[in-house]
Amino acid sequence: MISLELKLQSLTSDDLSAILELDKACFGGLWTMEGYQRELDSPNSVLLGLFSPASSLSLLGMGCFWSILEEAHITILAVHPQYHCQGLGQALLYSLLKTASDRGLERATLEVRASNLAAISLYQKFGFKTAGRRRRYYQDNGEDALILWLPDLQYPQFQTTLLQWETMISDRLNKSSWQFRFF
């Protein structure tokens, strides 16, 4: 079986058209080019992309978080629909959480549509707990958002958890013929 290489890297202005293409495929055009440019320019924003030379798509997935005080506020986690259910979301979420931990952030939080059961399941697999609900948060349809929370990114046991996740993610990616190099 041939393994397809996945590469994680920070996104740059050169990736803007691919970012917008992925945003449109996943969210129907959630953010504008100017919005993504602001993210790329902000020193408090981390925007990571998942690439594969074996894919016709230039950008398979992306994740973003804002550093707010000691918190990583995850704003985007997107995998192109063509690549759903292959472990790429796990690899991206792991990478965001590892980056946040490496930067000294203490916890992670995010909002997710209450109906997005696949995303909620992914976040729960990584230890996120429901901390609350934002009523009518999503402007497109008035849907509620669940507020999810993951504490303790600076506790020593979190490093052990990261290693356990690496094994889980590697196993999942290998089943879909992906190879991912953890950093």
N, C-alpha and C positions, 0 to 999 in steps of 0.2 A: 504494500500500500504506500502510495506517495504522500508525503506530508507537505502541506502548503504553509509557507512561512507567513506569520502575522508580525507586523512591526508596529510598535507604539512610539509615537513621537509628539512633541508639542506642535500644535498647529500655528501657522503663520499667515500673514496677509496673502502669501502665494497660494494658500489653500482655500481662499474665500469662495471661489465658484464651486468647488467640491463641497464645502460646508453648506452652502445654500441649496445645492442639489440634494444633499442628505436631509437637510431640514425639511425641504418640500416633500420628499419621499416619506419621511417619518411623521411630520407634524402638519403638513399642508401649508408650510410657510409661516412658522411661529415667529421667527425673528427676521429682521431685515439685514441687508448687507452692512448698513451703518451700525446696527446693534451688535453684530458679530465683530466688526472692526473695533468697537469700543471694548469688547471683551478682550480681544487680542492686545489692545494697547494698555489695558489696565494692569497695574502691578499687583492688584489683589485678585486677579482672575487666573485660573489655570484651565487651559483648553487643550485636551489630549485627543489625538486621532489614531485610529486603527487602520493600517494599510496592509495590502498584500499585493506583491508583484504578480501573483497568479490571477488576480481579479480584473475584470474589465472596468469595474468601478474604481475610481481613484481613492475614495474614502469609504470604508466599510462601516465605521462607527465612530462616535465621538462622545466625549464626556467633558463636563465643565463644572468647576466649583468656584465659589467666591470665598476668599479668606475674610471673615468678619470677626474681629477680635480673635478669640481662640477656637473659632468654629469654621468648619468647611461646610458651606451651604451649597449642596449639589443642585445645579440649575438645569442641567441637561444630561441625559444618558440616552443615547440613540444608536440603534443598530439598523442598518438598511434592511427592509422587509425581506429581501432576497436571502439574507443571512441570519434570520431569526432561528432560535432553538438550536444553535450550534456552539454555545458557550462564549460567544463574543461579548455579550452583555456582562457576563461574570468577569471576564478579563478586564473590561473597561472599569467596572465598579471596583474591583480589586486595585487597579492602578490609581484610581482617584483616591481611595482610602489610604493606600501606601504613601502616595505623594503627600496627602494631608498629614499623616503621621510623621513622615520625614521632615516636614516643615514645622513641626512642633504644635500642630493644632490638636485640641483636646477632644473634640467630638465632631460628628457629622450630622447634618439634618437635610431634609428635603420635603417637597410636597409631591404627591402623586394622586392622579385621578382615583377616586374611590372605586370606579369600575374597572381599573386597569389591574386585573387580578394577576396577570403574568408578571408585571413589574413588582407588584406588592410581594409576590412569592419570591422573586429574586432578592429583594431587599431584606425580607425576613430570613432568607438563607444566610445572609451576611450579618445577621444579628440585630437588624433595625427593629425597633418597637414603635407602636403607634403612640404618639404623644398628644394628639389632638386632631381637630377637624376644622378646616376653614370652609364655612358655608358659602356656596355659590362662587367659589374661587375662580373657576374657569369661565372666561368671558364668552367663549363660543357657544356654550350650551348651559351655563349656570351650574355645572356639576360641582359637587363638593370635592375638596382635596383633603387627603389624610396627611397629617404632619408626622413624618417618621424621624426617629432619633437613634443615633448610635453613640454612646459615651465611651470614655476610657481609651482613646487612641494613644495616650501616652503611658498607659499602664504596662509594666513589663510583660504581662501575659498576652498583650495584643500582638507582640512580635511572634509569639508561638502560634497565635491564631492566624497571622499572615502566612506562616509556613504551611499550616494545615490547608488554608485556602489555595495556596499554590498547587498542592497535590490534587485537590478536588478539581481545580480549573484545568490543570494539565490533563487529567484523566478525561474530563468532558471534551476538551478541544481535540484530543487524540482520537476520540470516537468519531469526530467529524473531519478527520484528516488535517487538522490544523496543528501547527507547531508555534509555540509562543515562548519567547525568551523573557523570563522575569528579570527585573532590574533590581 
